[in-house]
Amino acid sequence: MPEPNEPLDPLADRPQTHKTYTWTFELRRDDKEVLELYFFFSDPDSRSTYVLQRGEP
């Protein structure tokens, strides 16, 4: 425990983070048979999808 006037080490309380991440992109067809590029995010037991869309030219 630091003394009351002792400066805190800013790196001491940081949680460990991953050095790399793995992304998995997938394709599917929507209701109009158009291909969608998407990936999963969030909790692996309750996954959500994020659909990537290209902007209009």
C-alpha positions as CSV (number, residue, x, y, z in Angstrom):
1,M,0.0,0.0,0.0
2,P,1.5,3.4,-1.0
3,E,1.9,6.1,1.5
4,P,-0.6,9.0,1.2
5,N,1.8,11.4,-0.5
6,E,3.6,8.7,-2.5
7,P,3.1,9.1,-6.3
8,L,1.3,6.2,-7.9
9,D,2.9,4.1,-10.7
10,P,0.5,4.5,-13.7
11,L,1.4,1.1,-15.0
12,A,0.9,-0.8,-11.7
13,D,-2.9,-1.0,-11.8
14,R,-3.4,-1.6,-15.6
15,P,-4.9,-5.0,-16.5
16,Q,-3.0,-7.3,-18.8
17,T,-4.0,-7.0,-22.4
18,H,-3.5,-9.2,-25.4
19,K,-0.6,-8.5,-27.7
20,T,-2.5,-9.7,-30.8
21,Y,-6.1,-10.3,-31.7
22,T,-7.6,-12.7,-34.2
23,W,-10.5,-11.6,-36.3
24,T,-12.7,-14.0,-38.3
25,F,-14.7,-12.5,-41.2
26,E,-17.5,-14.4,-42.8
27,L,-19.8,-14.0,-45.8
28,R,-23.5,-14.7,-46.0
29,R,-26.4,-13.8,-48.3
30,D,-29.1,-11.5,-47.0
31,D,-32.9,-11.7,-47.9
32,K,-32.2,-10.2,-51.3
33,E,-29.4,-12.7,-52.1
34,V,-26.7,-9.9,-51.7
35,L,-23.5,-10.9,-50.1
36,E,-22.7,-9.5,-46.7
37,L,-19.3,-9.4,-45.0
38,Y,-19.6,-9.6,-41.3
39,F,-17.7,-10.6,-38.1
40,F,-18.6,-11.6,-34.6
41,F,-17.9,-9.5,-31.5
42,S,-18.7,-9.5,-27.8
43,D,-18.9,-12.4,-25.4
44,P,-18.3,-15.7,-27.2
45,D,-21.4,-17.2,-25.5
46,S,-23.7,-14.4,-26.6
47,R,-22.2,-13.3,-29.9
48,S,-23.3,-10.3,-31.9
49,T,-22.6,-9.7,-35.6
50,Y,-21.3,-6.5,-37.2
51,V,-22.1,-6.2,-40.9
52,L,-19.6,-4.2,-42.9
53,Q,-21.0,-2.1,-45.7
54,R,-19.4,-0.2,-48.5
55,G,-20.3,3.5,-48.8
56,E,-22.0,4.8,-51.8
57,P,-19.7,6.1,-54.6
